[in-house]
Structures are given as structure tokens and as C-alpha cells.
Amino acid sequence: MKAKILQFFSSIVRMIRGEVPTNVLVKNGLKIGANFSREGGVRIDTSYCFLIEIGNNVTLAPNVILLAHDASLKMLCGLSKIGRITIGDNVFIGAGSVVLPNVSIGSNVIIGAGSVVSRNVPSNSVYAGNPARFIRTISELNEKNIELSKTRPVYDRSYNTLTISEKQKQQMKEELQDGFGFYQCDNYKSFENNRI
């Protein structure tokens, strides 16, 4: 019951922001897997949502746009391009990114913030830029950041933005003056195992 109430209020908030709620898109043919996370401002092509399939454990960060159509030729020749979008499992698409029609994103992928994905992205990779291009493999990114976390500040769940104290805020400001740090997410046990 609580989940249904949260979903209802989430739908209301999306409508107020001018977004089409996820459950409405699903009714119109959008396919989504388990643990789908859609942050604020995400726009999923309402006209052709039935051409979009999203796997399990996918996060669309704020202001991501998924476009299954491209009307740029409309005035020129009276045609609009349309194409499918498929997104695999365990994918994070960074804030402000745009995924264009006829694109397939594999599994275990990170798309950097502000990217324009105009071509297929293979599994186990990190892509970023405009147009998005290969940066490194997921394992290389993981190894790099695990090593970096051994020399940079790592903050536990008590530094959550909803409960953080003024003292903790000041500590973070001081410790992050010369670079970034890390915040432990829900799966912190696996993180601790990697750090050792």
C-alpha cells in the first residue's frame, strides 16, 4: 500500500513538472525492468515510448532525454526518422545526456553527464562526450576509483544529505578543497571488500 501511495505522489510531481509519469509510459508500451530509477526532469519520448526497452538496475540521472524520433528532416523533406532504443542491465546514464533513435546501449555501462549518444555502446564500457565516445572499460574505472579511494576521503551513510550535521558539512568542505572524495552507497560492504 505504501509503495502505491509513493507512486501516486511521484506521478503527481512529474505531471506538475510537465513530465509524463512512468506508469503512463508503460501503459503506452515502454518496457522497463526491475529497479528502474528515473530522476527529476527525465524525458522519455511520449510519442514513441513503445520503441524503448530498458533493462534491470538502470538509472536515468536528472534531465536525461530518450528520443525514439528525430524530426530534424521534417521541414526539409517532410520525413521524421524513428528508431528503437534498447538499454541493457546495470546502466547509469548521467545528468543531461541525450540518447538518440536507433541506439543500443549494452549492459554494465556508464554514460557520462552531458553526453549525446548517437551510436551503439557496447557492454562493460564507459562512454562520454558529444558525440559520446569510449573512455575506458568498467573494470578500469572501478580499479582506478578503488585505488583513489585509498588516498581520498570516504564518507559513510551518516553524511546523507537529509541527516548531515553542520559539523559534517564543514568537515566535507575542508577535506574536499583539493579534490573530490567518495560517499558510500547502499552496497558499502562490497565497496569495503574492494578497498582492502
C-alpha positions in Angstrom: 0.0 0.0 0.0 2.8 2.4 0.9 4.5 1.8 -2.5 1.3 2.7 -4.3 0.9 5.9 -2.3 4.5 6.9 -3.1 4.0 6.0 -6.8 0.8 8.2 -6.8 2.6 11.2 -5.4 5.6 10.7 -7.7 3.2 10.7 -10.6 1.6 14.0 -9.4 5.0 15.6 -9.0 6.0 14.5 -12.5 2.8 15.9 -14.0 3.3 19.3 -12.3 6.8 19.4 -13.8 5.3 18.7 -17.2 6.6 15.1 -17.4 4.6 12.0 -18.3 4.6 9.6 -15.4 6.4 6.3 -15.9 3.3 4.2 -15.3 1.5 6.1 -18.2 4.5 5.5 -20.5 4.5 1.8 -19.6 0.7 1.6 -20.4 1.7 3.0 -23.8 4.3 0.4 -24.5 7.5 1.4 -22.7 9.3 -1.7 -21.4 11.2 -1.3 -18.1 13.0 -3.9 -15.9 13.3 -4.2 -12.1 14.9 -1.4 -10.1 14.4 1.3 -12.7 15.3 4.8 -11.3 14.1 7.9 -13.2 15.3 11.2 -11.6 13.6 14.6 -12.0 13.4 16.2 -15.4 13.9 12.9 -17.3 12.0 13.0 -20.7 11.1 9.7 -22.3 9.7 10.1 -25.9 6.0 10.0 -25.3 5.1 9.7 -28.9 7.2 6.5 -29.5 7.8 5.1 -26.0 6.8 1.7 -27.3 10.1 1.7 -29.2 12.1 1.9 -26.0 13.2 -1.0 -23.8 15.1 -0.5 -20.6 16.7 -3.4 -18.6 17.1 -4.1 -14.9 19.0 -1.8 -12.5 19.0 1.2 -14.8 19.3 4.8 -13.5 18.5 7.8 -15.6 20.0 10.8 -13.8 18.3 14.3 -13.8 17.3 15.7 -17.2 18.2 12.7 -19.3 16.3 12.6 -22.6 15.5 9.4 -24.6 14.4 10.2 -28.1 13.0 7.5 -30.4 12.3 10.0 -33.1 14.2 12.8 -34.9 12.1 15.5 -36.6 15.0 17.5 -38.0 14.2 16.5 -41.6 10.5 17.4 -41.3 10.8 20.9 -42.9 13.4 19.7 -45.4 11.7 16.7 -46.9 8.6 16.0 -44.8 10.0 13.0 -43.0 11.0 12.2 -39.4 13.4 9.4 -38.5 12.2 6.9 -35.9 14.3 4.1 -34.3 14.3 1.8 -31.3 16.3 2.4 -28.2 17.4 -0.5 -26.1 19.3 -0.2 -22.8 20.7 -3.3 -21.1 21.1 -4.1 -17.4 23.1 -2.2 -14.8 23.3 1.1 -16.7 23.8 4.6 -15.4 23.1 7.5 -17.8 24.5 10.7 -16.4 22.6 14.0 -16.0 21.7 16.0 -19.1 22.5 13.2 -21.5 20.6 12.6 -24.7 20.1 9.2 -26.3 19.1 9.4 -29.9 16.9 7.0 -32.0 18.3 3.7 -33.3 20.8 3.3 -30.4 21.5 0.2 -28.3 23.3 0.5 -25.0 24.7 -2.8 -23.7 24.9 -4.0 -20.0 27.2 -2.7 -17.3 27.6 0.7 -18.9 28.1 4.2 -17.6 27.3 7.2 -19.8 29.0 10.4 -18.6 26.9 13.5 -17.8 26.1 15.8 -20.8 26.7 13.1 -23.4 24.9 12.7 -26.7 24.6 9.0 -27.5 24.2 8.7 -31.3 25.8 5.3 -31.8 25.6 1.9 -30.2 27.5 1.5 -26.9 29.0 -2.0 -26.1 28.6 -3.7 -22.7 31.2 -3.2 -20.0 32.2 0.3 -21.0 32.3 3.9 -20.1 31.3 6.5 -22.7 31.1 10.3 -22.5 31.1 13.4 -24.7 29.3 14.9 -27.6 29.2 12.7 -29.5 29.7 10.0 -26.8 32.9 8.1 -27.3 34.7 5.3 -25.5 36.6 6.4 -22.4 37.6 3.1 -20.6 36.2 -0.3 -19.6 34.1 -0.6 -16.4 36.8 -2.7 -14.8 39.4 0.0 -15.4 37.1 2.7 -14.0 36.4 0.5 -10.9 40.2 -0.2 -10.3 41.1 3.5 -10.7 38.5 4.7 -8.2 39.1 1.9 -5.7 42.8 2.9 -5.7 41.9 6.6 -5.4 39.6 6.0 -2.5 42.6 4.7 -0.5 44.0 8.2 -0.5 40.9 10.4 -0.6 38.1 11.0 2.0 35.3 8.4 2.1 32.1 9.4 3.9 29.7 6.9 5.4 25.9 6.9 5.4 25.7 9.4 8.3 26.7 12.1 5.7 23.4 11.6 3.9 22.1 14.9 2.6 18.9 14.5 4.7 20.6 14.0 8.0 24.1 15.6 7.7 25.1 17.8 10.6 26.6 21.3 10.3 29.9 19.9 11.7 29.9 17.2 9.0 29.2 19.8 6.3 32.1 21.8 7.4 34.4 18.8 7.5 33.5 17.9 4.0 34.1 21.4 2.7 37.6 21.4 4.3 38.5 17.9 3.1 37.3 18.4 -0.4 39.2 21.7 -1.1 41.9 20.0 -3.1 39.9 17.3 -4.9 36.9 15.0 -4.7 36.0 12.3 -2.2 33.6 9.4 -2.1 30.3 8.7 -0.4 29.4 5.1 0.5 26.2 3.9 -1.2 23.8 1.2 -0.1 26.2 -1.6 -1.2 29.0 -0.3 1.0 30.0 -3.9 2.1 31.2 -4.8 -1.4 33.0 -1.4 -1.5 34.8 -2.2 1.8 35.8 -5.6 0.4 37.3 -4.0 -2.7 39.3 -1.4 -0.7 41.2 -4.0 1.2 
